[in-house]
Every structure is written in C-alpha cells, then in structure tokens.
Amino acid sequence: MEVRSMHFKARAGAAAADKALQAKLSTAKGLFVEGRKRAVAEIDLEATREASKAIRDTCLADLDVWLERFEQEATKRGGRVLWARDGAEICRLVVDIARRHGVKKAIKSKSMLSEEAGLNAALEAAGVEPVETDLGEYILQINGNEHPSHIIAPAIHKTKEEVAELFERVHHRPRKTDIGEMTREAREMLRAHFLSADMGISGGNFLVAETGSVALVTNEGNGRMVTTLPRVHVVITGVEKVIPTLEDLATLMRILPRSATGQTISNYFSVLTGTKRPGDTDGPEHHYFILVDNGRVGLVGSDFQDMLRCIRCAACMNHCPVYQTIGGHAYGWVYPGPMGAVLTPLYVGIENAIELPHAATLCNQCGVVCPVKIPLPDLMRKLREQQVERGLRPWGERAALRLWSWLARHPGLYALAAKLGVRYLNWLAEGEDRIRVMGIAPSWTAGRDFPAPEGRTFRELYKTNRRDR
C-alpha cells in the first residue's frame, strides 16, 4: 500500500470540508463508543486491562522464547512457520506457496499485514486472483481497490445508498436498499469463490505458543470459510501477536470484543490448530504461518515497545476527536487514528509521516480506553521530540519552542512576554470574543477562529485575587 502520510494536512483539510463525509462520520460516531461503554460495565474493567497488559508485556520481555515455542508446537501439528522481514518478503513467500500448490484463486479474511505488504497486487501479478471476503473489504475491492478507512469497519465512510449503487453496477442485479437483502446478495456472490478457491489467507488476532494455534475473531463467518474450505491456509501476522497460553487467550478475549465492537463475544471465535487429520470433515491440508517483522522487532527494548501491546481493537480511533472529524483516509496508510499516529512513523520512517504525531489533541481519550493501557499521548510526544532533535520540524517552529523554553526559565521576562502577548491578541480580536486571523501565525486560524483572551494574564488575575482576599 502506498504511503501518503506526508499529505496528512491537505487530506485532513479536504475531509473536514467534505459535507457528505462529515454526515457519515457523525452517524457512525456513537456506534462503537456507546457499545463499548455498555459492554465494559459487565466486567471488572481495570483489573482486566491490567491483566491483559501483563500478558502482553510477558511476551514482549521474552519474545524470542515464545516465538520459538510457537514454532515448535505449530510444526508438531503439521504447520510450517516462515519468517518475513518486510512486505516484499511477505509477497514473495505467499506467491511461492501459491506456485508450489498450483493456486489460481485465493480468498482472504482481513489481514492488516497484507495491506502493509500490498499483497493483492503481488498475487494478481503472479496470476492468482485475490478475493476479499470480509464484507467491508469486499465492498472496497469491487470499488476499484479502495483503501480501508477503519481497521475493523473498513467501509464505514460509505452510505447504504452508495453500496446499493455499487452492487447494482458490479453485480448486474436489481438495486436493493434493504440491508438484509444486500448482505444476502453479497453472500451469494461470494459463495462461488469460497467453493472454488485453492488457498485461504487470513490474519491472526493471537498466536498461542503452548498449542501452536492461531485465534481468529470475526463477525461474518467468512473467516471460518477462508480457513477451513481451501486445501491451503496461510496465516500472515506480526511477531508481536504471540501469547503464552490458552488461559491468556481467554483473558484477552474478555476485553478485545468489548473494546472493538461492544460485544461480549464476537459471533465467531476460532482457535485453529494443525492441518486436516484423518476423519476431519474440513480443514486445510497445508498450513503455513508467515510471521512478520516489518519494523516490529526494532521496537523491542526501545522507548516505543509499549506500542507492541496493541491488539488492534480500534477503541483509540473510535474515541479520538480528530479521527471522528476527518475519518481514516487522511492518515495515508494502513493504520488511522491515534494508533496510526504512532505506528506509521515507526514503521515507514518518521520523515515520511511528519504530521501524524501532531494529529491529536493529546486529550488522552485513546489512552483511557486502550484495553492494554498503551500510553498513546506519551508515545506521540516522544515522536515529536525526535522530530525536533533531528531537525525535521520547520525552523520557525523550532525557533519558537527554543524561545519559549528560554523565557520559561526567566520568570520575569516570561511574565512580561505573557502581558504583551495578551495585549497583542486582544488587539487582533478588535473587541470581539474571537480572533479571525492570527497575525504572526495565520495557519492557526486558517480553519477555525481562535478564542480571544479575557483581557488579563493569569499572573494578573492571581495577584488581584490574592489582594481581594
């Protein structure tokens, strides 16, 4: 997938001005938020978050040990574990597997790593037809391989009417607007692909080291079709997804669906172990695991290791006021929202995603709802610090920060500067309660008005209050 994160400001501005998109985002805004609120009230939330954090930290502390254990157990049960350094290696390995088994069609259940790698394009170039089977991903694929705008609801930026028009044009069937009828039509179109595919490709929510299993969480049932009907099943997932035991999986499954969709448990929860055995009615004859680095291993032991705890629930973006305003496409890569503001610079290079660490208000809504307690605002702040240290921010911004830092260490001058600043802002306001154009920093008011100060500095108000008392 092409990285377009350098264009965040322009894309965010366009999204904010798109009235149709704003209407869709407004409709979707409360769906996940209210659902999560109800679902987490059923459990001891803080205890479950702390336990989930501890499980993820245990794995990351000895990641190599747990990955080796997983490889041993998966191999015992007929699987084959392969390792990929980056997206190009993911594509090469999957194409090699397809050629080895004479694959002509591959059905997919959403894998964020296949998005990172641009796998669909690589399969098509090798003569293999990739078919997305998650409803949202399917809608985007038949609409010209459009990119997802949300990691669990990829077509959230589309209306029912837009999908109805798309189905009519692509399926060549009468237009339907009833949701039940539309989903039935999608099932009918996908059924032939399920029955004729040679290979299934899926992601993995978790890898269980003690049994060599992959755990998959879905709501549509297509995940089971993808992983059990084709004779070849390929799991593509990050190395950080490994956890020690099935008991740990049970703990994490108390928090994942509640955080993601507001469900107590997802409609389909699969724990897949090994290849098809004599007497089994379904399951793959060949089972491959492609465990991917693509920037993850470099975070182990770094200031950003906490980000590897992420279980891809999307709670951070569902609660983020910035994401709620501009949607996912503005972020320019696979991961939108606060998680993307951290992951994208770490995976593609901070110089290729200059604005993303600043694509947040630092209100900490994301940190409060994260089921594994990732301190997302702190990580964004660290990325901002790195940008300044490497000289990646505009010189004017860096000069202003140095000036502010110097003034903050000289209280008398700071007080004088604050007094002059308030006078200047009041002059710009021209007696109104809003500043329309910020004189020395016009970009601040390019998209909104700036509130005018009340008239006096904090120090002046504090001094007056003390004297009055």
C-alpha positions as CSV (number, residue, x, y, z in Angstrom):
1,M,0.0,0.0,0.0
2,E,1.4,3.4,-1.0
3,V,2.3,5.6,1.9
4,R,0.6,9.0,1.6
5,S,1.1,10.2,5.2
6,M,3.2,13.2,4.1
7,H,0.0,14.7,2.8
8,F,-1.9,14.5,6.0
9,K,-2.7,18.2,6.4
10,A,-4.1,18.6,2.9
11,R,-6.1,15.3,3.2
12,A,-7.4,16.3,6.6
13,G,-8.5,19.7,5.3
14,A,-10.3,18.1,2.4
15,A,-12.0,15.6,4.7
16,A,-13.1,18.3,7.1
17,A,-14.7,20.3,4.3
18,D,-16.4,17.3,2.8
19,K,-20.0,17.7,3.9
20,A,-21.1,14.2,2.8
21,L,-18.2,12.6,4.7
22,Q,-19.0,14.6,7.8
23,A,-22.6,13.4,7.7
24,K,-21.4,9.8,7.6
25,L,-18.8,10.2,10.3
26,S,-21.4,11.9,12.5
27,T,-23.8,9.0,12.1
28,A,-21.1,6.4,12.9
29,K,-19.5,8.4,15.8
30,G,-21.5,6.9,18.7
31,L,-22.0,3.4,17.5
32,F,-18.8,1.9,18.8
33,V,-18.5,4.3,21.7
34,E,-21.8,3.6,23.3
35,G,-21.5,-0.2,22.6
36,R,-18.1,-0.3,24.4
37,K,-19.5,1.7,27.3
38,R,-22.2,-0.8,27.9
39,A,-20.1,-3.9,27.4
40,V,-17.2,-3.0,29.7
41,A,-19.6,-2.3,32.5
42,E,-20.2,-6.1,32.7
43,I,-16.6,-6.8,33.9
44,D,-14.0,-5.5,36.3
45,L,-12.6,-3.3,33.6
46,E,-9.4,-2.0,35.3
47,A,-8.4,-5.5,36.6
48,T,-9.0,-7.0,33.1
49,R,-7.0,-4.2,31.5
50,E,-4.1,-4.7,33.9
51,A,-4.1,-8.5,33.4
52,S,-4.2,-8.0,29.6
53,K,-1.3,-5.6,29.8
54,A,0.7,-8.0,31.9
55,I,0.2,-10.9,29.4
56,R,1.4,-8.7,26.5
57,D,4.4,-7.5,28.5
58,T,5.3,-11.0,29.5
59,C,5.5,-12.0,25.8
60,L,7.5,-8.9,24.8
61,A,10.0,-9.4,27.6
62,D,11.0,-12.8,26.1
63,L,9.6,-12.5,22.6
64,D,12.2,-14.8,21.0
65,V,11.5,-17.6,23.5
66,W,7.7,-17.5,22.9
67,L,8.1,-17.4,19.1
68,E,10.4,-20.4,19.2
69,R,7.9,-22.3,21.4
70,F,5.1,-21.4,19.0
71,E,7.2,-22.6,16.0
72,Q,7.9,-25.9,17.7
73,E,4.3,-26.6,18.6
74,A,2.9,-25.5,15.2
75,T,5.4,-27.7,13.4
76,K,4.4,-30.7,15.6
77,R,0.8,-30.3,14.4
78,G,1.6,-30.2,10.7
79,G,2.1,-26.5,10.2
80,R,5.1,-24.7,8.7
81,V,6.4,-21.5,10.1
82,L,8.1,-19.0,7.8
83,W,9.6,-15.6,8.7
84,A,9.4,-12.4,6.7
85,R,11.5,-9.3,7.2
86,D,9.2,-6.9,5.3
87,G,6.3,-6.5,2.9
88,A,8.3,-7.6,-0.1
89,E,9.2,-10.8,1.6
90,I,5.6,-11.5,2.6
91,C,4.6,-11.2,-1.1
92,R,7.5,-13.4,-2.2
93,L,6.6,-16.1,0.3
94,V,2.9,-16.1,-0.5
95,V,3.5,-16.2,-4.2
96,D,6.0,-19.1,-3.8
97,I,3.4,-21.0,-1.8
98,A,0.7,-20.4,-4.4
99,R,3.0,-21.6,-7.2
100,R,4.0,-24.7,-5.2
101,H,0.4,-25.8,-4.8
102,G,-0.9,-24.6,-8.2
103,V,-3.2,-21.9,-6.7
104,K,-5.3,-19.9,-9.1
105,K,-7.6,-18.2,-6.6
106,A,-7.0,-17.0,-3.0
107,I,-9.8,-16.0,-0.7
108,K,-8.9,-13.6,2.1
109,S,-10.2,-12.7,5.5
110,K,-8.9,-9.3,6.5
111,S,-5.2,-9.1,7.4
112,M,-3.7,-5.7,8.1
113,L,-0.3,-7.1,7.2
114,S,-1.5,-8.0,3.7
115,E,-2.5,-4.3,3.5
116,E,1.0,-3.3,4.7
117,A,2.6,-5.5,2.1
118,G,0.3,-4.7,-0.9
119,L,-0.3,-8.4,-1.2
120,N,-3.3,-8.3,-3.6
121,A,-1.2,-6.5,-6.3
122,A,1.6,-9.1,-5.9
123,L,-0.9,-12.0,-6.3
124,E,-2.5,-10.5,-9.3
125,A,0.9,-10.0,-10.9
126,A,1.6,-13.7,-10.3
127,G,-1.7,-14.8,-12.0
128,V,-3.5,-15.5,-8.7
129,E,-7.0,-13.9,-8.2
130,P,-7.3,-12.5,-4.7
131,V,-10.9,-12.2,-3.4
132,E,-11.6,-10.2,-0.2
133,T,-14.4,-11.9,1.8
134,D,-14.9,-9.5,4.7
135,L,-18.0,-7.5,3.6
136,G,-16.3,-4.1,4.1
137,E,-13.1,-5.2,2.3
138,Y,-15.2,-6.8,-0.5
139,I,-17.1,-3.5,-1.0
140,L,-13.8,-1.6,-1.2
141,Q,-12.2,-4.2,-3.6
142,I,-15.0,-4.1,-6.1
143,N,-15.0,-0.3,-5.9
144,G,-11.6,-0.2,-7.6
145,N,-9.4,-1.5,-4.7
146,E,-10.2,1.4,-2.5
147,H,-8.3,1.6,0.8
148,P,-9.9,0.9,4.2
149,S,-10.7,3.9,6.4
150,H,-11.1,1.9,9.7
151,I,-9.3,-1.3,10.8
152,I,-12.5,-3.2,11.9
153,A,-15.1,-1.3,9.8
154,P,-13.2,-0.6,6.6
155,A,-16.2,0.8,4.7
156,I,-17.5,3.0,7.5
157,H,-17.2,6.0,5.2
158,K,-19.8,4.7,2.8
159,T,-23.6,5.0,3.0
160,K,-26.1,2.3,2.4
161,E,-27.1,4.0,-0.8
162,E,-23.6,4.2,-2.2
163,V,-23.2,0.5,-1.6
164,A,-26.5,-0.3,-3.2
165,E,-25.4,1.6,-6.3
166,L,-22.1,-0.2,-6.3
167,F,-23.7,-3.6,-6.1
168,E,-26.1,-2.8,-8.9
169,R,-23.3,-1.7,-11.1
170,V,-20.9,-4.6,-10.4
171,H,-23.3,-7.5,-9.7
172,H,-25.7,-6.6,-12.6
173,R,-28.7,-7.2,-10.3
174,P,-31.7,-5.1,-9.5
175,R,-30.9,-2.3,-7.0
176,K,-31.6,-3.2,-3.4
177,T,-31.6,-0.9,-0.3
178,D,-32.7,-3.3,2.4
179,I,-29.7,-4.3,4.4
180,G,-30.7,-7.9,4.8
181,E,-31.2,-8.3,1.1
182,M,-27.9,-6.6,0.3
183,T,-25.9,-8.8,2.6
184,R,-27.7,-11.9,1.1
185,E,-26.6,-10.7,-2.3
186,A,-23.0,-10.3,-1.2
187,R,-23.1,-13.8,0.3
188,E,-24.5,-15.2,-3.0
189,M,-21.7,-13.6,-4.9
190,L,-19.0,-14.8,-2.6
191,R,-20.3,-18.3,-2.2
192,A,-18.8,-19.4,-5.6
193,H,-15.4,-18.0,-4.6
194,F,-15.5,-19.9,-1.2
195,L,-16.1,-23.2,-3.1
196,S,-13.6,-22.7,-5.8
197,A,-10.6,-21.2,-4.1
198,D,-7.4,-23.1,-3.7
199,M,-5.9,-21.1,-0.9
200,G,-7.2,-19.1,2.1
201,I,-5.3,-16.2,3.5
202,S,-6.1,-14.8,6.9
203,G,-4.6,-12.7,9.6
204,G,-4.4,-13.8,13.3
205,N,-5.6,-12.0,16.4
206,F,-3.3,-14.0,18.6
207,L,-0.8,-16.9,18.2
208,V,-0.9,-19.3,21.2
209,A,2.6,-20.6,21.9
210,E,1.6,-23.7,24.1
211,T,-0.5,-25.2,21.3
212,G,0.8,-23.7,18.1
213,S,-2.7,-22.3,17.4
214,V,-3.9,-19.2,15.7
215,A,-7.0,-17.4,17.2
216,L,-9.3,-15.6,14.8
217,V,-12.2,-13.2,15.8
218,T,-14.8,-12.4,13.2
219,N,-18.5,-11.4,13.0
220,E,-19.4,-12.6,9.5
221,G,-18.5,-16.3,9.3
222,N,-16.3,-15.8,6.3
223,G,-13.2,-16.3,8.5
224,R,-14.1,-19.9,9.0
225,M,-14.8,-20.4,5.3
226,V,-11.4,-19.0,4.4
227,T,-9.5,-21.1,7.0
228,T,-11.3,-24.4,6.6
229,L,-12.5,-24.9,3.0
230,P,-9.4,-24.3,0.8
231,R,-6.7,-27.0,0.8
232,V,-4.0,-24.4,1.7
233,H,-4.3,-21.9,4.6
234,V,-1.8,-19.1,5.0
235,V,-1.7,-17.1,8.2
236,I,0.1,-13.7,8.0
237,T,0.6,-11.9,11.3
238,G,3.1,-9.9,13.2
239,V,5.7,-11.5,15.5
240,E,4.2,-9.5,18.4
241,K,0.9,-11.4,18.3
242,V,2.2,-14.4,20.2
243,I,0.9,-15.1,23.7
244,P,1.8,-17.9,26.1
245,T,-1.3,-20.0,26.9
246,L,-4.9,-20.6,26.1
247,E,-5.7,-19.2,29.5
248,D,-4.1,-16.0,28.5
249,L,-6.2,-16.1,25.3
250,A,-9.4,-16.3,27.5
251,T,-8.4,-13.3,29.4
252,L,-7.7,-11.2,26.3
253,M,-11.0,-12.3,24.8
254,R,-12.8,-10.7,27.7
255,I,-11.5,-7.3,26.6
256,L,-11.0,-7.5,22.9
257,P,-14.6,-7.7,21.5
258,R,-15.9,-5.4,24.2
259,S,-13.3,-2.7,23.2
260,A,-13.7,-3.3,19.5
261,T,-17.5,-3.6,18.8
262,G,-19.1,-3.5,22.2
263,Q,-19.9,-7.2,22.1
264,T,-19.5,-9.6,25.0
265,I,-18.1,-12.1,22.5
266,S,-17.7,-12.0,18.7
267,N,-20.1,-14.0,16.6
268,Y,-17.3,-16.3,15.5
269,F,-14.3,-17.2,17.6
270,S,-12.0,-19.8,16.1
271,V,-8.9,-21.4,17.6
272,L,-7.2,-23.2,14.6
273,T,-4.6,-25.9,15.3
274,G,-2.8,-28.0,12.8
275,T,-3.7,-29.5,9.5
276,K,-6.6,-31.7,8.5
277,R,-6.4,-35.1,10.1
278,P,-8.0,-38.5,9.1
279,G,-11.7,-38.3,10.0
280,D,-11.8,-34.5,9.9
281,T,-14.6,-33.1,7.7
282,D,-12.8,-29.9,7.0
283,G,-9.6,-28.0,7.5
284,P,-6.5,-27.3,5.3
285,E,-4.2,-30.0,4.0
286,H,-1.3,-27.5,4.2
287,H,-1.0,-24.9,6.9
288,Y,1.6,-22.0,6.7
289,F,2.4,-19.3,9.2
290,I,4.2,-16.2,7.9
291,L,5.4,-14.3,11.0
292,V,6.4,-10.8,10.1
293,D,8.9,-8.2,11.4
294,N,8.4,-5.1,9.2
295,G,9.7,-2.8,11.8
296,R,8.3,-4.6,14.9
297,V,11.4,-6.2,16.2
298,G,13.2,-2.9,16.3
299,L,10.7,-1.6,18.8
300,V,11.5,-4.3,21.4
301,G,13.5,-2.7,24.2
302,S,13.0,0.8,22.8
303,D,11.0,3.8,24.1
304,F,8.2,2.6,21.9
305,Q,7.9,-1.1,23.0
306,D,4.5,-0.4,24.7
307,M,3.0,0.0,21.2
308,L,3.6,-3.7,20.5
309,R,1.0,-4.5,23.1
310,C,-1.7,-3.3,20.7
311,I,-4.4,-5.9,20.0
312,R,-5.9,-3.9,17.1
313,C,-9.3,-3.3,18.7
314,A,-9.7,0.3,17.2
315,A,-11.0,1.7,20.5
316,C,-8.4,4.5,20.3
317,M,-9.7,5.8,16.9
318,N,-13.4,5.3,17.9
319,H,-12.9,7.7,20.7
320,C,-10.5,10.1,19.1
321,P,-12.0,13.6,18.3
322,V,-9.6,14.0,15.4
323,Y,-10.4,10.7,13.8
324,Q,-14.1,11.4,14.4
325,T,-13.8,14.6,12.4
326,I,-11.6,13.5,9.4
327,G,-12.0,9.7,9.1
328,G,-9.3,7.3,8.2
329,H,-8.1,8.1,4.7
330,A,-6.4,11.3,5.8
331,Y,-3.8,9.3,7.7
332,G,-2.4,8.0,4.4
333,W,-1.6,4.4,5.3
334,V,-2.9,1.2,6.8
335,Y,-3.4,2.4,10.4
336,P,-5.5,5.5,11.1
337,G,-6.3,7.3,14.4
338,P,-4.0,7.5,17.4
339,M,-2.5,4.1,16.8
340,G,-1.6,5.2,13.3
341,A,-0.2,8.4,14.6
342,V,2.4,6.2,16.4
343,L,2.7,3.1,14.3
344,T,3.0,4.7,10.8
345,P,6.1,6.9,11.7
346,L,7.7,3.9,13.4
347,Y,7.1,1.5,10.5
348,V,7.6,3.7,7.4
349,G,10.0,6.3,8.9
350,I,9.3,9.4,10.9
351,E,10.4,11.6,8.0
352,N,7.6,10.0,5.8
353,A,4.9,10.8,8.3
354,I,5.9,14.2,9.7
355,E,2.4,15.4,10.7
356,L,1.0,12.2,12.2
357,P,2.4,12.6,15.7
358,H,0.7,16.0,15.7
359,A,-2.6,14.6,14.5
360,A,-4.0,14.5,18.0
361,T,-5.2,16.9,20.8
362,L,-3.4,14.8,23.4
363,C,-6.7,14.7,25.3
364,N,-5.8,11.1,26.3
365,Q,-9.2,9.6,25.4
366,C,-7.2,7.0,23.5
367,G,-5.1,6.1,26.5
368,V,-8.1,5.9,28.8
369,V,-9.9,3.4,26.6
370,C,-7.0,1.3,25.4
371,P,-7.6,-2.3,26.7
372,V,-3.9,-2.9,27.2
373,K,-3.0,0.5,28.6
374,I,-0.8,1.9,25.8
375,P,0.2,5.5,26.7
376,L,-0.5,6.8,23.2
377,P,-0.2,10.5,24.0
378,D,3.2,9.9,25.6
379,L,4.4,8.0,22.6
380,M,3.2,10.8,20.3
381,R,5.1,13.3,22.4
382,K,8.3,11.2,22.1
383,L,7.9,11.1,18.4
384,R,7.5,14.9,18.4
385,E,10.7,15.2,20.4
386,Q,12.6,13.0,17.9
387,Q,11.4,15.3,15.1
388,V,12.7,18.3,16.8
389,E,16.0,16.6,17.7
390,R,16.5,15.5,14.0
391,G,15.6,18.9,12.7
392,L,12.5,17.6,10.8
393,R,10.2,20.4,12.1
394,P,10.0,23.8,10.3
395,W,12.8,26.2,11.5
396,G,10.2,28.8,12.7
397,E,8.5,26.2,14.9
398,R,11.8,25.1,16.4
399,A,12.9,28.7,17.0
400,A,9.6,29.4,18.7
401,L,10.0,26.4,21.0
402,R,13.5,27.4,21.9
403,L,12.4,31.0,22.7
404,W,9.5,29.7,24.8
405,S,11.9,27.4,26.7
406,W,14.3,30.2,27.3
407,L,11.5,32.5,28.6
408,A,10.1,29.8,30.8
409,R,13.5,29.7,32.6
410,H,13.3,33.5,33.2
411,P,10.1,34.2,35.2
412,G,10.3,38.0,35.0
413,L,10.7,38.1,31.2
414,Y,8.1,35.3,30.9
415,A,5.6,37.5,32.8
416,L,6.4,40.5,30.5
417,A,6.1,38.4,27.4
418,A,2.7,37.0,28.6
419,K,1.4,40.5,29.3
420,L,2.5,41.7,25.8
421,G,1.1,38.6,24.2
422,V,-2.4,39.1,25.8
423,R,-2.4,42.8,24.7
424,Y,-1.5,41.7,21.1
425,L,-4.2,39.1,21.0
426,N,-6.8,41.5,22.3
427,W,-5.7,44.0,19.6
428,L,-6.2,41.3,17.0
429,A,-9.7,40.5,18.3
430,E,-10.8,44.1,17.8
431,G,-13.3,43.9,20.7
432,E,-14.8,40.5,19.7
433,D,-14.5,37.2,21.5
434,R,-12.9,35.5,18.5
435,I,-9.7,36.2,16.5
436,R,-10.4,35.7,12.8
437,V,-6.8,35.9,11.6
438,M,-3.8,35.2,13.8
439,G,-1.3,37.9,12.6
440,I,2.1,36.2,13.1
441,A,0.7,32.6,12.8
442,P,-2.1,32.7,10.2
443,S,-2.2,28.9,9.9
444,W,-3.7,28.7,13.4
445,T,-6.8,30.4,12.1
446,A,-6.9,29.0,8.6
447,G,-9.6,26.5,9.5
448,R,-11.2,28.0,12.7
449,D,-11.4,31.1,14.8
450,F,-9.1,31.5,17.8
451,P,-10.7,32.4,21.2
452,A,-9.6,35.8,22.4
453,P,-8.2,36.1,25.9
454,E,-10.4,37.6,28.6
455,G,-8.2,40.6,29.0
456,R,-5.6,39.9,31.7
457,T,-2.9,37.3,32.2
458,F,-3.1,34.5,34.8
459,R,-0.5,36.3,36.9
460,E,-2.5,39.5,37.0
461,L,-5.7,37.6,37.9
462,Y,-3.9,35.7,40.6
463,K,-2.4,38.9,42.1
464,T,-5.8,40.6,42.1
465,N,-7.5,37.6,43.7
466,R,-4.9,37.4,46.5
467,R,-5.2,41.2,47.2
468,D,-9.1,40.9,47.3
469,R,-8.9,38.0,49.7
